[in-house]
Amino acid sequence: MNIKDLTNTAQVTRGTFYLHYKDKDTFVDNVMFGIINDFFKEIVVYHQLDNDEEKQTPSIVLDKMYRFIGNYPDFFITLLKENDARKYQELLGVKLYELIKEHVQYSETTTIEKVPKELVTGYLVFSILGTASIWIEEGMIYAEHFMATKALKAYRSQLFQEMDLLNFFETEADVPYYQER
């Protein structure tokens, strides 16, 4: 896609485009970063710990994650298959790791530091993108909740137990209410 295609699709002039974006790459970055931020706003919920409003811990609701993926399938295919997608995959990993650190901040027994950050984020990014890709390519024939419960089983493995992340991922059925940030 070139600038002319973008401006024709958006029904704006090239001048208007260049008022907002330096070039096509800047436009693509803005769109991709925006969708990644929207993704996390949609799928992350915060839970209060020990009846203390100051202690909030995030978790990722997998049903919401698959719902978002189902609404933006082309975006997730792009994240996995496009040549320039690596920087967006890294951004996804950075945001996931920030949430993980926030999730375990009140844990007394956490061993997250014993597992290299790159392994944790790489596993999570590619498990999310890989299952999303397969689900999308198969025509999303499985319900979001089915995908969420199967992913949850993988995320509640011994490795995640070791890192004190068993409750980092959940399904909507796990918690009767959500306290969103």
Summary of the structure (lengths in Angstrom):
residues: 181
radius of gyration: 18.3
end to end distance: 37.1
largest distance: 57.2
contacts: 484
relative contact order: 0.14
helix: 66%
strand: 10%
